């Protein structure tokens, strides 16, 4: 019934000489390191952008409050 699943296992390669795994492990560790650095950079960038958004929001709300006070005193 699931014969199509068995095709992938026919082409797997498991070397007898285990030293062939060394470059693969080095590449895997390098990619994990790049992923960790990228993730940390994204978190820092996101926090900076959130802080900028808070500052802009504060300025807009302050301007809106001042405009409402100005309009209420003119009436």
N, C-alpha and C positions, 0 to 999 in steps of 0.2 A: 504494500500500500504506500509506504513512504520510501520508495526506492530512490527518489531524487535527493533525499537527505544523505544517502550513503555515498554519493558521488564526490562530495567534498573531502571525505576522509581518504579517498584513494590517492590523492595528490599531496598528502602531508609528508613532510620530510623531517625525520628525526635522525640527526647525524650521530654516528658512533663516536666520533671525536668531539668531545664536549667543549673544546676550545673554540669551536665555531660559534658558540653562543656568546662569547665575549663581546664582539662588535655589536650584536643585537642588544645586549644589556646596556652597553655604553650609550647607544642611541636612545634607548628607552629612558634611561636616567636623564640624558640631555633634554629630551622632549618634555619629561615631567618637570624638570627645572625651568624650562621656558614657560610652560603652562602656569607654574606657580608664580613666576615673576609677572607674567601677563595678568593673572588674576589679581595680584596685589596692586599692580598699576591701575587696573580698572576700578578697584575699590577706592583708591586714593583719588582718582579723577572724579569718581561719582560723588565722593564726599565734598570735594572742592566745588563741583557744580551745584550741589545741594546748598552749600553755604552761599554761593553767589545768588541763587534763586531766593533764599531767605532774605538776603540784603535787598534785592530788588522788590520783593514783596513788602518788606517793611517800608521802603521808600514810597511805594505806590499807596499803601494804606495810610501813611502819614500825609501824603499829598491829598488823598481823598478826604481825610478827616479835616484837614485845614480848609479845603474847599467847602465842606458842609458847614463848618463854623463860620466861614466868610458869608455864605449864603444865608445862614440863619440870623446873623447880625445885621444884614442889609434889609431883611424883611421887616 
